[in-house]
Amino acid sequence: MKVSPTLLGGRTPEAFLKEYWQKKPLLIRGAFPGIVAPVTPEDLAGLACEEEVEARLVLEKGGAYPWEVRYGPFDVEDFEDLPPKHWTLLVQEVDRHVAAVAELRDHFRFLPNWRIDDVMVSYAPEGGGVGAHVDNYDVFLVQAKGRRRWRIHHTPVEEEILVPDLDVRILADFEPDAEWVLEPGDMLYLPPRIPHDGVALDDCLTCSVGFRAPSHVELVTGFLEDCLVTLDPTVRYADPADLTPPAHPGEITPEARAAVREVLRSLVRDDAALDAWFGRFITTPKRGEGIVYEEGGDDEEGAVFSPEGLISALRQGARLRRTALSELAFLPDRGDEATLFAAGVAYPMRLERARLITGTEPLTAATLGSHLEDPRFTEVLAALVAAGALAVES
């Protein structure tokens, strides 16, 4: 994918991935020249009042106690009572709800869909921040409005020593070795576990493009939970039909060990089954179910579209926006076939269609072309809109 020459400071994606990705921080001045904040503080506060949106307020000062954390959904009155300084509003998955934020996220499509988690947007007045901390994932911090002072240390933290008895995880021994003030359009890339602390110097909007990195515990737990759904709970261990008295009663015999190994090995049938499980697992919405809209007319924003209504909307100039990239991926099968994974559900389809849905081209009547003549394909598109993986935009 072609990227803006300013995005990575004149570097190609290949050079950036080789030298910096998951290796060392990088400050890029003017990554987004002339940036206009993709969301206003008022709109961000409005999102934080919605039931399906994950949001929190961090009050370093002016709360019930130092570093108080409050969780949404909020009411308008919650914002009216805030102090003038030293607090931060953080809203997750803003790219799912705001097209302009999704467009900012799409600058990073040189990385796999399933790795791009979401864009968290934070607003803070002067002095606002969340304290020195580490993240377990890569992040691009894009300054969209105002100025923020970032302090970091270039050495990753292996074991966190935290200030005790706080709502937030603040490092007790943070000693920065670098400091910068980011202006609108500047960007800071941080690999996992790099300690950092950002403080707003004035009214400040920061877009954090975060990346999904499941732990090995999450992978194994997810796989076993999937296996439990298919296992028959009534089937138990059984001795062989030709069982004989053991020479040593305390011994676990080779026959018993082989039977148990067979049960456990049967969980991993083959690589194809593992791949299919991973496709479902990694595209499942991270924060609960995807947004499923109420039934409504095809011309209403957020309506459930029938396949026919969706085709009509597209041919009248609408387009489909990919709301959450981490929920769209595919596995190529034999020949020109593939399995599309969207919001945790598998859809067999032609490879070119899976590439189109998960790719970077706009999804319009022109780009979808003759594919819209296949009822099976349009049914999948309507299902993806209903699941919130795609959104219809006029």
N, C-alpha and C positions, 0 to 999 in steps of 0.2 A: 504493500500500500504506500502511495506517495504521501509524505507528510510535509507540512509547512517548513521551509528552511530555518525559520526562527524557533520552532518548537523545541528542538534539542540543541540550540546554540550552534547551528550550522553543521551538526553531526548527522550522519545517516542513522536510521534505526539500527542497522547492523553494527555500526561502530559504538553506539550507545550501549547496546546489549552486551557487546563484548567487553567494554571497559568499565561500565558503571553498574549495570543491572545486577542487583543483589550483591554488589561488591563495595561500592563507596558512594557517598552523597555527591550531588551536583547542583550548584546554583546556576540558573539560566536567567540572565537579565533579558527582558523584552521577549519572552517566549510567546506572549500573546500581545503584540503591539496594538495599541489603540483599543484595548479590551473595554467592552461595556458590560457591567455586571449583569449576568444572565438572570438574576432574580433580585428583587428589592427586599430590604429588611422587612417591609410590611407584608409582602407576599410570603416570605419565609415564616413569619409569625403566624400567618393565616394557615399555612400548611401544618404547622405544629399544633393547630387546634383541631385537626381532622383525626378521626378515630383510627384510620388504618395507617397513619404515619408515625414512625418512631422518632421521638424528639426528646431532648432533655435540656434543662437549664443548669448551668454550673455557676454558683455564686461564691466567688472567693471571699467577698465582703458583702455585708448588707443582708445576709440570710439569717436563718435561725442560729447558725453556727458557722465557723469558717469552712469554706469549700463544701457548702451544702449542694446536693444534687436533687433536682426536681424532675419528674418524668411526665411526659404528655400522655394523652392529649390535654392541651391547655385551654383556658378560657381567656377572652380578651382582658379581663380584669387581672389575670396573672401577670400581664406585661405592664399594666398601668402602675402596679405597685413596686416595680423594680427600682433599685437605686440607680443613680446616674452613671456609675462607673463599676468596673471590676466584676462583670458577669458576662457569660457567653451562652448563646442559644445554638444548639447543634441539631441539625435535622438530617436524618439518613435518607438515602435513595431519592434525592431530589431529582435526579435524572429520570426517574420513572414518571414523575408528575409534570416536569417543566421541560418543554421541548428545547429551549435555549441551553439548558444545562446538559441535556442529552447531546446536543451538538458539540459542546465543549468536550464531553467525554469521548466523542467519536474521533477526536484528534489522536487518541491513543490506541487506535485499531491495529497498530503494528504488533500488538500483543494478542494472544488468543482470547476469544470471547469469554470462555469459562473462567478465565483468570481475572477479568475486570469485574470487580464486585459491585461498586456503586460510587456515586458522587455524594459525599456528605458536604453540606454547606453550613458554615458557622458564621454567625454575626456576633460582634462584640463592640461595645463602646470602649473608650479609653481604659486601659488597664485590664481588659478582659482576656482570659486565657484559661487553660485547664491544668496548668502546672507542668513541671518537667516529667516526662513519661517515655515509655517505649511502646511501639506497636509491633505486632507479630507478622506484619505484612508490608509490602512495598507501598509507597504512597507518593503521589505528585501533589504538592501543595501550591495551588494557583492563587495568586493574589488578585482578587476581582475588584476590590474597592478599598480605599484607605491604605494605611501602612501598618505592617506588622513586623515586630522585631523577633527574629528567630535566633536562638542559641542552640548549638548542637555539640556533641562530642563524636569524633569520627570512629571511635572504637565501639563495636556492638556490645551491649550488656548481656552477659550470660545469666546472671542471677540478680534479680531485682531486690534492692533493699529499700523498703517503702516507709514513708512517714506513717506511723500507726494511727489507727482510729479516725480515718478520713473516708468520706464517700467516694473519693477519687484516688486512683493509684498514682501517687506522686513520689518520685525518687528522692530518697533522703540524702544521697551523696552525689548529686549532679554537679559536675564541674565542667563547664563548656570549654571547648578549645577553638571555637569559631563562632562568629556573630555577624548577622547581616540584617539590614532593614529592607524588606521587600515592598516595592511600589506596585501599583496596578499593572498587570501584565507580566510581572516577574514570577518565576516558578522555582521551587526547591524540590528536588527528588531525594527521597530517603529510603535506603534499603531497610529490611526488617531489623528490629532490635537496636536501631541507632537512637540514643537518647536525645530528646529535643524538647524545647520549650518555646512557645510562641505567645507574644503579648501584643495586644492591639495598642497602637500609638494614637489612634483616633478611630472614628466610626469605620468599621472594618468588616469586609466580607471575604472569606477564604473558601475556595472550593477544593476539597480533598478527594482526589481520585484514588480510591483504595483498591487493593487487589486481593482476590480470594486465595487463601493458602490453607486448605484443610490439614489439620494435624493427623498424624498416623492413628491416634486414638479415634478421631472422628471418622476416618476411613473405615477402620475395622468395625467400629460400633455400627456405622451405617450399613455395612455389608451384612453383619450378623442380624441386624434388625430386619433387613430385607429377607434373609434366609428364614427367619422365624415365621414370616407370613406364609411361606409355602410348605413348611414342615407339618406333618400329621402328628398332632400331640398324643394320639392314641398308640402310636408305634413305639415299642420299647425294645431294649436289649433282649436278645433271646440266645440261649445256649444252642450249640450245634446239635443236630439230631443224634449224632453218635457220641455224645458226651460220655466220658468214662471217669471214674474216681481219680482225683489228682494224686500223684505220688507225694506231693508236698502241698498241704492245704493252703499255705500262705502265698504260694506262687501265683502271679498273674500269668496265665499260660500264653504261649504264642498264639493260639486260636482266639483267645479273648482279646488280645492286643490287636490282632488283625481285624476282628469284627468292629472294634471301636475306631480304628484308623479308617476303615471303609466308610463308616457313618460320617466322620469329619471330612474326609476327602471328597465325599459325594457333594459337599456344599460348593466346592469349586469344580464345576463340571468340565469347563474348558475355558480357554482365553476369550472366546467369543461371548460366553455368558458373563464373564467378568467385565468385559468391555461394555456390554449392554447395561449391566448394573451401574457401572460408573457413569455412563451417559445419563441415566435417570437420576442418579444421586447428585451429580455435580450441577445439574440444571434445575434441581428442586429449589424453589424460592427459599432463600436463607432465613428470611424473617417471617416465617409462616406462609400462608397461602398467598398466591398472587391475587391481585385486585380483580375481582369479578364484579362487573357492573350489574345494576338492576336492569330488569327488562324494560325496554323503551322503544320509541320509534327510531327508525334507521337514520333520521336526520338530527337526532339529539346527540349532544356530546356525551360520550361515555355509554352509549346505548349498546345493547346486544344486537349484533347484525346477523341476519340470515345470510346464507351464501349468496342468494340473489340480491339482497339489499346491499351486501358488501361490493359485489360486482358493479351495481348501479352507482354506488358512491365513488368507487375508483374511476369509473368512466366519466363521471361528472367533475373529476379533477382532484378528488381526495387522494391521500397517500397513506401508507402504513409506516408508522414510526416504531423502531425497535426500542421498547421501553427499558428492558433489563438485559444487557448483553450476556450476562452470566447464565441466563435461562435459555439461551439459544446456541445449540451445538449440533454437530452431526458426526456419524461414523460412516465412512464409505463401505459398501458391501461389494459383492461380486459384480463385475460388469459395470453397468451404469446405474446401479441401484444404491440406495443409502438408507440410513435410519436417522431421521431428524429427532432430536430431543428438545422439547420445549416445556419449561416449567415442570420437569419431572416426568413427562409423558413421552412415549416413543411413537413416532409416526413413520412407517415405511413409505418411501417415495423415491422418485428419480433423483439421481445425484445432482444434476444441474439445478433442480428445484431446491434441494437442501442447501446448496451453495448460495443460491440467490437469497433465500430467506435469512441466512446467517451472515451474509456478506456485507459489503459496504455500499452497494448501489442503492439508490432510492427505490422504494417499493411502490411503484405507480402502475397505472394501467399500461403505460408504454413499456416499462421494464418487465412486467409480468406477462404481457403479450398473450400469446396463444395458450399459456398455461391456465388462464382464467376460463377456458372452454372446457376444462376437465372438472366435472362436479366433485370428484374425490379431492382434488387439490383445493378447490374453493371451500369445501367443508372444513379442511384443515386450517385454512386461513381464518375462517370464522371462529373456529375453536380457539385459535391462538389469540384472537381479539377478545373473546369472552374470558380467557384465562388471564388477560392482562400482559401477555408477552409481547403483543403488538397493540398499537393504538391507532385509531383512525383520525386523521387530521384533515381539515378542509384545506 
